[in-house]
Amino acid sequence: MEPRTRRTTRILRALAALLVLGWLGTVVAVLVVGGRDQAAPADAIVVLGAAQYEGRPSPVLRARLDHARDLYQRGLAPVVIVTGGTGVGDTTSEAAVGRRYLLQHGVPDSAVVMETHGRTTIESMRAVRSLVDPLPGDTVLLVSDGFHMLRLAILARHFGLRPLTSPTQASPIEAHAGQRWKYVLSESIKVPLTLLFEGALDRS
């Protein structure tokens, strides 16, 4: 093998090793942030949407809503923002289903605000920014599954919010190791892409 070829091969191997180490670091970060509960006083609790079935929250969405209700009842924020648009073939939005569920479980109507247009995490967090504007501050207590927390915090900061993360521990995803790792690995790809293309988020 010629010296130049050997040098190129070493460089490529080093780059590949760096990429793998960076990816492993992201996996660890997703796990660490997902396992940390920063529940503390905030200006709003923000619940990220999940699937709903004919007006009923899926087990994943219900776990998030129950956790948000508990945080509200602890007096950590005066407002709960429920997010999520209407999926293909659905007749109602995830946010509307979430709102109805919270009202049925003791959260007053005046404390629940809906974001009904977001079909992606980015769209929802962008809309949350405008909903938080009238509030006294911009600290948001984010509620979702643990695997989601790192990317949510990155997006919240991008849109000028001060995020605290509080993952639900009752999600059925957490109870199934295979499912949990599938989502963790997916987020380990989405997080670097979010950071890499952060400048394009305002146009997306």
WOQUI-V111781 format. One record per backbone hydrogen bond with DSSP energy under -0.5 kcal/mol. NH is the residue of the N-H (numbers start at 1). CO is the residue of the C=O. E is the energy in kcal/mol with one decimal. If there is no record, write none. Layout:
nh->(NH | NH)
co->(CO | CO)
e->(E | E)
This chain:
nh->(6 | 7 | 8 | 9 | 10 | 11 | 12 | 13 | 14 | 15 | 16 | 17 | 18 | 19 | 20 | 21 | 22 | 23 | 24 | 25 | 26 | 27 | 28 | 29 | 30 | 31 | 32 | 33 | 34 | 35 | 35 | 36 | 38 | 38 | 42 | 43 | 44 | 45 | 46 | 47 | 47 | 48 | 48 | 53 | 54 | 56 | 58 | 62 | 63 | 64 | 65 | 66 | 67 | 68 | 69 | 70 | 71 | 72 | 73 | 74 | 75 | 76 | 80 | 81 | 82 | 82 | 83 | 84 | 85 | 87 | 90 | 94 | 95 | 97 | 98 | 99 | 100 | 101 | 102 | 103 | 104 | 105 | 105 | 106 | 107 | 108 | 111 | 112 | 113 | 113 | 115 | 124 | 125 | 126 | 127 | 128 | 129 | 130 | 131 | 132 | 133 | 135 | 140 | 140 | 141 | 142 | 142 | 143 | 148 | 149 | 149 | 152 | 153 | 154 | 155 | 156 | 157 | 158 | 159 | 160 | 161 | 162 | 163 | 164 | 166 | 167 | 168 | 174 | 175 | 176 | 176 | 177 | 180 | 180 | 181 | 182 | 183 | 184 | 185 | 186 | 187 | 188 | 189 | 189 | 190 | 191 | 193 | 194 | 195 | 196 | 197 | 198 | 200 | 201 | 203 | 204 | 204)
co->(2 | 3 | 4 | 5 | 6 | 7 | 8 | 9 | 10 | 11 | 12 | 13 | 14 | 15 | 16 | 17 | 18 | 19 | 20 | 21 | 22 | 23 | 24 | 25 | 26 | 27 | 28 | 29 | 30 | 31 | 32 | 33 | 36 | 165 | 76 | 139 | 139 | 79 | 141 | 45 | 81 | 46 | 143 | 56 | 52 | 53 | 51 | 58 | 59 | 60 | 61 | 62 | 63 | 64 | 65 | 66 | 67 | 68 | 69 | 70 | 72 | 71 | 111 | 45 | 80 | 113 | 47 | 115 | 118 | 85 | 87 | 85 | 84 | 93 | 94 | 95 | 96 | 97 | 98 | 99 | 100 | 101 | 102 | 103 | 102 | 106 | 108 | 109 | 80 | 111 | 82 | 120 | 121 | 122 | 123 | 124 | 125 | 126 | 127 | 128 | 129 | 132 | 138 | 162 | 44 | 140 | 164 | 46 | 145 | 145 | 146 | 148 | 149 | 150 | 151 | 152 | 153 | 154 | 155 | 157 | 156 | 138 | 161 | 140 | 142 | 36 | 144 | 171 | 171 | 172 | 173 | 175 | 173 | 176 | 177 | 178 | 179 | 180 | 181 | 182 | 183 | 184 | 185 | 186 | 186 | 187 | 189 | 190 | 191 | 192 | 193 | 195 | 197 | 198 | 200 | 200 | 201)
e->(-2.6 | -2.4 | -2.3 | -2.4 | -2.3 | -2.3 | -2.5 | -2.3 | -2.4 | -2.5 | -2.5 | -2.4 | -2.3 | -2.4 | -2.3 | -2.6 | -2.7 | -2.5 | -2.7 | -2.3 | -1.8 | -2.3 | -2.3 | -2.3 | -2.7 | -2.1 | -2.9 | -2.7 | -1.9 | -1.1 | -0.6 | -1.3 | -0.6 | -3.7 | -3.2 | -2.3 | -1.2 | -2.7 | -2.6 | -0.5 | -3.1 | -0.6 | -2.4 | -3.6 | -0.6 | -1.4 | -2.2 | -3.1 | -2.0 | -1.6 | -2.6 | -2.8 | -1.8 | -2.4 | -2.7 | -2.1 | -2.2 | -2.5 | -2.8 | -1.2 | -2.0 | -1.9 | -3.3 | -3.8 | -0.6 | -2.7 | -1.8 | -0.8 | -3.0 | -0.5 | -2.1 | -2.0 | -2.2 | -2.0 | -2.5 | -2.7 | -2.3 | -2.2 | -2.3 | -2.4 | -2.1 | -0.9 | -0.6 | -1.2 | -2.5 | -0.5 | -1.8 | -1.3 | -2.8 | -0.5 | -2.6 | -2.4 | -2.5 | -2.3 | -2.0 | -2.4 | -1.6 | -1.0 | -1.6 | -2.1 | -1.1 | -2.0 | -0.5 | -2.3 | -2.9 | -0.8 | -3.4 | -3.1 | -1.4 | -0.5 | -1.4 | -2.0 | -2.6 | -2.0 | -2.6 | -2.8 | -2.2 | -2.1 | -1.9 | -1.9 | -2.9 | -3.0 | -0.7 | -2.5 | -2.5 | -0.5 | -2.3 | -0.8 | -0.8 | -0.6 | -1.1 | -0.6 | -0.5 | -2.8 | -2.6 | -1.8 | -2.1 | -2.5 | -2.6 | -1.8 | -2.6 | -1.8 | -0.6 | -1.1 | -2.0 | -2.9 | -1.5 | -2.6 | -2.3 | -2.8 | -2.4 | -0.9 | -1.8 | -1.4 | -1.3 | -0.9 | -0.7)
